[in-house]
Amino acid sequence: MRSPVLPSLPVLLGVAVSWAAWVPCSGCEQRSGASPASAPAPAEGFRARGELRDGVREGRWEWSTPEGTVVEAGVYERGRRSGMWQRWDSRGRLVEEGLYEGGERAGASRLYHPGGELLAELAYAADRLEGEQRGYHANGALESRGACARGLREGTWTFFHEGGARSEEGAYRAGMREGEWQVWDEAGNRTQQGAYELDREQGPWTYFHANGAIAVAGSFERGARDGLWITNDPQGQRLAEGWFERGVAHGRYRMWDADGKLIEEGRMEHGVKTEVRRP
């Protein structure tokens, strides 16, 4: 699970902005940090118990820790997993349960939080995530909702705060964010809006104060800040502006105090101040 670096303001802008955290990913089951068990049996060191017929697994098989705690169990038909399979952690807590057909995941699968609460409802076809997927917070509230195609997120996905309010929404294409995305805080205030192209920020992005006023605005080029970026206070007063090139402050900049008085201007060269003037 990777976390993209959101655009914090450079030192030259000198304004603190609280960004909403966001941890997207390309695989549907990865967002919550849980990864469903793959078809192979548990790693070496676990005890296996089951029947072999003509050298292949048949009937119910289970694996357990040396202490006797079962960590995985299910049925084989002619050496292939079939029907319901379940996994537990070393403390005996159910982690996952899902259906297999002909050795491949097919149909519904569920993941669980350590406390036993439902973590995710997944759907598989031909061993890949397919169709609608849902994730849940430990309090039972919906955490995410969207579809997968051929194992990757596809179409509109919506994410939610634990209190039920929407937190993020946008589209995926082949597992990558594409097009316009929006982010909201728990109170329902929009905090970010902009577009992605091939999973990287592209074009204009705007960040908002809680009252809806623009806090920071600028453009991205292939995920890096580029061109003019501005910062305002909640009343709309301009506090700073500066130019960026390939993600680095480069060019003229200016800064104002809360009363609108210019307090500094100068020039940045590849992130380093080379000219500074103060009235």
Secondary structure, DSSP 4 states (H G I P E B T S, - for coil): -------PPPTTT-----PPP----SSGGGTTT--PPPSSPPPTTSEEEEEEETTEEEEEEEEE-TTS-EEEEEEEETTEEEEEEEEE-TTS-EEEEEEEETTEEEEEEEEE-TTS-EEEEEEEETTEE-EEEEEE-TTS-EEEEEEEETTEEEEEEEEE-TTS-EEEEEEEETTEEEEEEEEE-TTS-EEEEEEEETTEEEEEEEEE-TTS-EEEEEEEETTEEEEEEEEE-TTS-EEEEEEEETTEEEEEEEEE-TTS-EEEEEEEETTEEEEEE--
